[in-house]
Amino acid sequence: MSQRNEDLFARAQLRIPAGVNSPVRAFGAVGGAPPFMARASGARLWDAEGRGYIDYLGSWGPMVAGHTHPAVVEAVQAAAAKALSFGAPTEAEIELAEAICRLVPSLERVRLVCSGTEAAMTAIRLARGHTGRNLIVKFEGCYHGHVDSLLVKAGSGALTFGNPSSAGVPPETAAHTQVLDFNDTAQLERTFAARGGEIAGVIVEPVAGNMNLVLPKPGFLEALRAQCTKHGAVLILDEVMTGFRVALGGAQARFGIRPDLTTLGKVIGGGLPVGAVGGRRDIMERIAPLGPVYQAGTLSGNPVAVAAGLATLKLVEAPGFQERIEATTQALVDGLAAEAKQAGVVFCAQSIGSMFGVYFRAAPPSSLAEVMQCDQERFNRFFHAMLERGVYLAPSAYEAGFVSAAHGAAEIDETLLAAREAFRA
């Protein structure tokens, strides 16, 4: 990394903890100094030194149409010219809510918030307020934002309570969360058999994207729905990453699962801070001021962010959009696997919609334990070799990647050429 990025990183660390405002940006998992980005367009980024990269991070998911898409930028500029914030209702909020509910049929009512973390926090509160129960079930390796009750790691046994995975989370808060293994249907059923009457809700990424990309096994999501229905618990699908990425109607449409609540973010903001929680009318109408579950936010439904989201959703629902981006993503992972095989490297890759995962192991993982079996050191070498060749991947072996509609044959070919060299580095 040349001097300009290193100087910025050193300067940032004087005033910002670790020099970054979100931990993984510090490159702690892969080593080295991060490039400081200056601009972006389409499928590419340029750093403070003017060096360009093909981007497979997409701001961690929202840039499904590509960076600085003209339609999105125009919408943002028009909204900003009228007002940066009202703190009062606007017609555009209604339009975004209507669009989300139309595209994701399980959402009968929706409330806009400012982030995916806030959406998850609100969904958990709604589940507890609706059921009058306290216990929340989550899955090891799934991330739902930095909410106290969800920053919990697995306990010492299958049916034990979770333990805090962050300082500052009281043990008594973690005690209301139970952590299970993703894709373990038998464990899920045992848990409901033992504690079903205490469980307020289950929250899950239907396709995990925060322990790299992990797909649900056949029957796992169906078992979640069945157990929640049987025991009166609220099923929450965290579609912050998967919403409008794995299918137009989200993972719930792709897998045919109807949750009680859904959390959204990323794409519905088009790159600006927006989140949403929505679902069944009877649950959503427990939220203030209609019901006793309190939630509020000064910048919720911010007009500039809403404008970006509306413009992005119009692009995403255009005929052929999903099919094209999925085909591009499939071409990427097939090409990477072929290049690794030619180089004699133990490697595999998979995708769903426009999300993908790369793994330095023989077969795609189905749980966090299997993700942890990947060769971390080999990934770190590959990451830096790709970065040196102008390809920007997520700076961690435990994060999914994203393709945008701006990625085309030229970008895929350039990426695979870089990978051919990187696998041999």
TIDREN-344130 format. One record per residue (C-alpha): residue number from 1; x negated, y negated, z. Coordinates in steps of 0.25 Angstrom, whole numbers, plus 5000, padded with zeros to 4 digits. Layout:
<minus>
MINU:k:u:v:w
MINU:NUM:X:Y:Z
...
</minus>
This chain:
<minus>
MINU:k:u:v:w
MINU:1:5000:5000:5000
MINU:2:4994:4987:4996
MINU:3:4992:4975:5005
MINU:4:5004:4967:5003
MINU:5:5014:4978:5008
MINU:6:5004:4981:5019
MINU:7:5003:4966:5023
MINU:8:5018:4965:5023
MINU:9:5019:4978:5032
MINU:10:5009:4972:5042
MINU:11:5017:4959:5042
MINU:12:5030:4966:5044
MINU:13:5025:4974:5056
MINU:14:5022:4961:5064
MINU:15:5036:4957:5065
MINU:16:5045:4969:5061
MINU:17:5044:4983:5069
MINU:18:5035:4992:5060
MINU:19:5036:4981:5049
MINU:20:5050:4986:5044
MINU:21:5065:4985:5047
MINU:22:5068:4999:5045
MINU:23:5059:5010:5050
MINU:24:5056:5019:5038
MINU:25:5052:5007:5030
MINU:26:5039:5006:5038
MINU:27:5034:5019:5030
MINU:28:5031:5026:5044
MINU:29:5035:5039:5038
MINU:30:5026:5038:5026
MINU:31:5015:5029:5031
MINU:32:5009:5017:5024
MINU:33:5015:5003:5023
MINU:34:5028:5001:5016
MINU:35:5029:4992:5003
MINU:36:5037:4979:5006
MINU:37:5048:4978:4995
MINU:38:5050:4965:4988
MINU:39:5060:4968:4977
MINU:40:5068:4979:4970
MINU:41:5076:4981:4958
MINU:42:5083:4993:4952
MINU:43:5075:5006:4956
MINU:44:5062:4998:4960
MINU:45:5056:4991:4972
MINU:46:5044:4981:4972
MINU:47:5036:4979:4985
MINU:48:5029:4966:4990
MINU:49:5017:4969:4981
MINU:50:5025:4970:4968
MINU:51:5024:4985:4967
MINU:52:5036:4993:4962
MINU:53:5043:5006:4967
MINU:54:5054:5015:4962
MINU:55:5063:5014:4974
MINU:56:5069:5027:4979
MINU:57:5073:5021:4993
MINU:58:5084:5011:4988
MINU:59:5084:5004:5001
MINU:60:5087:5017:5007
MINU:61:5099:5019:4998
MINU:62:5108:5007:4995
MINU:63:5101:5003:4982
MINU:64:5109:5014:4974
MINU:65:5110:5004:4962
MINU:66:5096:5000:4962
MINU:67:5089:4988:4968
MINU:68:5095:4974:4965
MINU:69:5105:4979:4956
MINU:70:5110:4966:4948
MINU:71:5125:4969:4952
MINU:72:5122:4970:4967
MINU:73:5113:4958:4967
MINU:74:5123:4950:4960
MINU:75:5134:4954:4970
MINU:76:5125:4950:4982
MINU:77:5121:4937:4976
MINU:78:5136:4933:4973
MINU:79:5140:4937:4987
MINU:80:5128:4930:4994
MINU:81:5131:4917:4986
MINU:82:5145:4917:4993
MINU:83:5141:4921:5007
MINU:84:5130:4930:5015
MINU:85:5140:4933:5026
MINU:86:5154:4930:5031
MINU:87:5156:4938:5043
MINU:88:5170:4939:5038
MINU:89:5178:4948:5028
MINU:90:5176:4948:5013
MINU:91:5183:4954:5001
MINU:92:5170:4961:4997
MINU:93:5170:4969:5010
MINU:94:5184:4974:5006
MINU:95:5178:4978:4992
MINU:96:5166:4985:4998
MINU:97:5175:4993:5007
MINU:98:5185:4996:4996
MINU:99:5174:5001:4987
MINU:100:5167:5010:4998
MINU:101:5181:5016:5002
MINU:102:5184:5019:4987
MINU:103:5171:5026:4985
MINU:104:5170:5033:4998
MINU:105:5184:5039:5000
MINU:106:5183:5043:5014
MINU:107:5182:5029:5018
MINU:108:5196:5023:5021
MINU:109:5190:5011:5029
MINU:110:5176:5006:5029
MINU:111:5169:4995:5037
MINU:112:5156:4988:5032
MINU:113:5144:4987:5041
MINU:114:5130:4982:5039
MINU:115:5122:4995:5038
MINU:116:5123:5010:5038
MINU:117:5118:5011:5053
MINU:118:5130:5002:5057
MINU:119:5140:5011:5049
MINU:120:5135:5023:5056
MINU:121:5136:5016:5069
MINU:122:5150:5012:5066
MINU:123:5154:5026:5061
MINU:124:5149:5032:5074
MINU:125:5157:5022:5082
MINU:126:5169:5025:5074
MINU:127:5168:5040:5076
MINU:128:5167:5039:5091
MINU:129:5178:5028:5092
MINU:130:5187:5037:5083
MINU:131:5185:5050:5090
MINU:132:5182:5045:5104
MINU:133:5170:5054:5105
MINU:134:5155:5051:5106
MINU:135:5147:5062:5100
MINU:136:5141:5060:5086
MINU:137:5135:5070:5077
MINU:138:5123:5067:5068
MINU:139:5113:5075:5060
MINU:140:5098:5075:5062
MINU:141:5091:5067:5051
MINU:142:5103:5059:5047
MINU:143:5102:5044:5050
MINU:144:5113:5035:5052
MINU:145:5106:5022:5056
MINU:146:5100:5017:5069
MINU:147:5113:5020:5077
MINU:148:5110:5024:5092
MINU:149:5119:5036:5092
MINU:150:5113:5041:5078
MINU:151:5098:5039:5081
MINU:152:5098:5053:5087
MINU:153:5090:5065:5085
MINU:154:5094:5080:5087
MINU:155:5094:5085:5101
MINU:156:5087:5098:5105
MINU:157:5098:5107:5101
MINU:158:5109:5108:5091
MINU:159:5120:5104:5101
MINU:160:5112:5094:5109
MINU:161:5114:5079:5109
MINU:162:5104:5070:5101
MINU:163:5093:5062:5106
MINU:164:5089:5048:5103
MINU:165:5080:5047:5091
MINU:166:5077:5032:5093
MINU:167:5073:5024:5106
MINU:168:5084:5016:5110
MINU:169:5095:5026:5108
MINU:170:5100:5030:5122
MINU:171:5101:5045:5124
MINU:172:5115:5044:5129
MINU:173:5118:5038:5115
MINU:174:5111:5049:5108
MINU:175:5119:5059:5117
MINU:176:5131:5056:5108
MINU:177:5125:5060:5096
MINU:178:5122:5075:5092
MINU:179:5112:5078:5081
MINU:180:5114:5090:5072
MINU:181:5106:5095:5060
MINU:182:5110:5091:5046
MINU:183:5116:5102:5038
MINU:184:5118:5111:5050
MINU:185:5133:5115:5049
MINU:186:5132:5126:5060
MINU:187:5126:5116:5070
MINU:188:5137:5106:5066
MINU:189:5148:5116:5069
MINU:190:5142:5120:5082
MINU:191:5141:5105:5087
MINU:192:5155:5103:5083
MINU:193:5160:5116:5090
MINU:194:5152:5111:5103
MINU:195:5155:5096:5103
MINU:196:5166:5094:5092
MINU:197:5175:5086:5102
MINU:198:5164:5077:5106
MINU:199:5160:5073:5092
MINU:200:5164:5059:5087
MINU:201:5158:5060:5073
MINU:202:5147:5066:5064
MINU:203:5138:5057:5056
MINU:204:5130:5063:5045
MINU:205:5123:5058:5032
MINU:206:5130:5068:5022
MINU:207:5117:5068:5014
MINU:208:5106:5065:5023
MINU:209:5097:5054:5018
MINU:210:5089:5050:5031
MINU:211:5081:5063:5032
MINU:212:5078:5063:5017
MINU:213:5089:5068:5009
MINU:214:5097:5080:5015
MINU:215:5109:5085:5008
MINU:216:5121:5092:5016
MINU:217:5122:5107:5015
MINU:218:5135:5112:5009
MINU:219:5145:5112:5020
MINU:220:5138:5103:5030
MINU:221:5146:5091:5027
MINU:222:5159:5099:5026
MINU:223:5156:5105:5040
MINU:224:5154:5091:5046
MINU:225:5168:5087:5040
MINU:226:5174:5099:5045
MINU:227:5169:5098:5059
MINU:228:5172:5083:5061
MINU:229:5186:5086:5056
MINU:230:5188:5098:5065
MINU:231:5183:5091:5078
MINU:232:5188:5077:5075
MINU:233:5174:5070:5073
MINU:234:5171:5059:5063
MINU:235:5163:5063:5051
MINU:236:5154:5051:5047
MINU:237:5146:5052:5034
MINU:238:5134:5043:5034
MINU:239:5134:5039:5019
MINU:240:5125:5027:5021
MINU:241:5115:5034:5011
MINU:242:5124:5043:5003
MINU:243:5135:5034:5001
MINU:244:5136:5031:4986
MINU:245:5123:5038:4984
MINU:246:5126:5053:4984
MINU:247:5140:5050:4977
MINU:248:5149:5038:4975
MINU:249:5157:5042:4987
MINU:250:5145:5046:4995
MINU:251:5141:5060:5000
MINU:252:5155:5062:5006
MINU:253:5160:5062:4991
MINU:254:5149:5071:4986
MINU:255:5151:5081:4997
MINU:256:5166:5080:4998
MINU:257:5166:5076:5013
MINU:258:5176:5066:5019
MINU:259:5170:5059:5032
MINU:260:5177:5051:5042
MINU:261:5167:5040:5042
MINU:262:5157:5036:5032
MINU:263:5145:5026:5034
MINU:264:5139:5019:5021
MINU:265:5128:5009:5019
MINU:266:5117:5008:5008
MINU:267:5124:5008:4995
MINU:268:5136:5000:5000
MINU:269:5127:4988:5003
MINU:270:5119:4989:4990
MINU:271:5106:4986:4998
MINU:272:5112:4976:5008
MINU:273:5116:4980:5022
MINU:274:5130:4986:5022
MINU:275:5136:4999:5028
MINU:276:5150:5004:5030
MINU:277:5157:5014:5039
MINU:278:5170:5020:5033
MINU:279:5180:5031:5034
MINU:280:5193:5036:5039
MINU:281:5203:5025:5041
MINU:282:5207:5030:5055
MINU:283:5193:5030:5060
MINU:284:5189:5016:5053
MINU:285:5201:5009:5059
MINU:286:5195:5012:5073
MINU:287:5184:5001:5070
MINU:288:5186:4987:5075
MINU:289:5195:4979:5074
MINU:290:5205:4990:5071
MINU:291:5200:5000:5081
MINU:292:5191:5001:5094
MINU:293:5177:5004:5087
MINU:294:5170:4991:5086
MINU:295:5161:4988:5074
MINU:296:5157:4974:5069
MINU:297:5146:4967:5060
MINU:298:5144:4953:5056
MINU:299:5138:4956:5043
MINU:300:5147:4968:5040
MINU:301:5152:4967:5026
MINU:302:5142:4956:5022
MINU:303:5146:4950:5009
MINU:304:5133:4951:5002
MINU:305:5131:4966:5006
MINU:306:5145:4969:5002
MINU:307:5143:4963:4989
MINU:308:5130:4972:4987
MINU:309:5138:4984:4991
MINU:310:5150:4982:4982
MINU:311:5140:4979:4970
MINU:312:5133:4992:4973
MINU:313:5145:5001:4974
MINU:314:5150:4996:4961
MINU:315:5137:5001:4955
MINU:316:5138:5014:4962
MINU:317:5152:5018:4958
MINU:318:5149:5015:4943
MINU:319:5152:5027:4934
MINU:320:5139:5036:4933
MINU:321:5131:5029:4944
MINU:322:5131:5040:4954
MINU:323:5128:5050:4943
MINU:324:5116:5043:4937
MINU:325:5109:5040:4950
MINU:326:5111:5054:4955
MINU:327:5105:5059:4942
MINU:328:5093:5050:4944
MINU:329:5091:5055:4958
MINU:330:5092:5069:4954
MINU:331:5081:5067:4943
MINU:332:5072:5060:4953
MINU:333:5073:5072:4963
MINU:334:5072:5083:4952
MINU:335:5059:5075:4946
MINU:336:5053:5074:4960
MINU:337:5055:5089:4963
MINU:338:5049:5092:4949
MINU:339:5037:5084:4951
MINU:340:5034:5090:4965
MINU:341:5035:5104:4959
MINU:342:5025:5100:4949
MINU:343:5016:5095:4959
MINU:344:5017:5107:4968
MINU:345:5023:5099:4980
MINU:346:5033:5105:4989
MINU:347:5045:5095:4987
MINU:348:5060:5094:4984
MINU:349:5070:5084:4981
MINU:350:5085:5082:4981
MINU:351:5095:5072:4978
MINU:352:5110:5069:4980
MINU:353:5116:5057:4973
MINU:354:5105:5046:4973
MINU:355:5099:5051:4986
MINU:356:5087:5060:4985
MINU:357:5077:5067:4994
MINU:358:5062:5072:4992
MINU:359:5056:5082:5001
MINU:360:5043:5089:5003
MINU:361:5048:5102:5006
MINU:362:5053:5114:4997
MINU:363:5068:5112:4998
MINU:364:5077:5100:5002
MINU:365:5080:5099:5017
MINU:366:5094:5101:5023
MINU:367:5090:5095:5037
MINU:368:5081:5086:5045
MINU:369:5073:5098:5049
MINU:370:5070:5102:5035
MINU:371:5067:5087:5031
MINU:372:5057:5087:5042
MINU:373:5050:5099:5035
MINU:374:5046:5091:5023
MINU:375:5032:5087:5021
MINU:376:5032:5073:5026
MINU:377:5017:5070:5023
MINU:378:5019:5075:5009
MINU:379:5031:5065:5007
MINU:380:5023:5054:5013
MINU:381:5012:5056:5002
MINU:382:5022:5057:4991
MINU:383:5029:5044:4996
MINU:384:5016:5036:4996
MINU:385:5012:5042:4982
MINU:386:5026:5038:4977
MINU:387:5025:5024:4983
MINU:388:5011:5022:4976
MINU:389:5018:5026:4963
MINU:390:5029:5016:4964
MINU:391:5040:5025:4970
MINU:392:5047:5021:4983
MINU:393:5053:5033:4991
MINU:394:5059:5032:5005
MINU:395:5047:5031:5015
MINU:396:5050:5044:5022
MINU:397:5052:5058:5020
MINU:398:5065:5058:5027
MINU:399:5073:5048:5018
MINU:400:5081:5050:5006
MINU:401:5078:5043:4993
MINU:402:5088:5035:4984
MINU:403:5089:5033:4969
MINU:404:5096:5021:4963
MINU:405:5104:5019:4950
MINU:406:5092:5010:4945
MINU:407:5083:5023:4945
MINU:408:5082:5028:4931
MINU:409:5074:5038:4923
MINU:410:5062:5028:4923
MINU:411:5061:5028:4938
MINU:412:5063:5043:4940
MINU:413:5052:5045:4930
MINU:414:5043:5035:4937
MINU:415:5046:5042:4950
MINU:416:5043:5056:4946
MINU:417:5030:5051:4939
MINU:418:5026:5045:4953
MINU:419:5030:5058:4960
MINU:420:5022:5067:4951
MINU:421:5010:5059:4956
MINU:422:5015:5058:4970
MINU:423:5017:5073:4972
MINU:424:5002:5075:4968
MINU:425:4997:5064:4977
</minus>
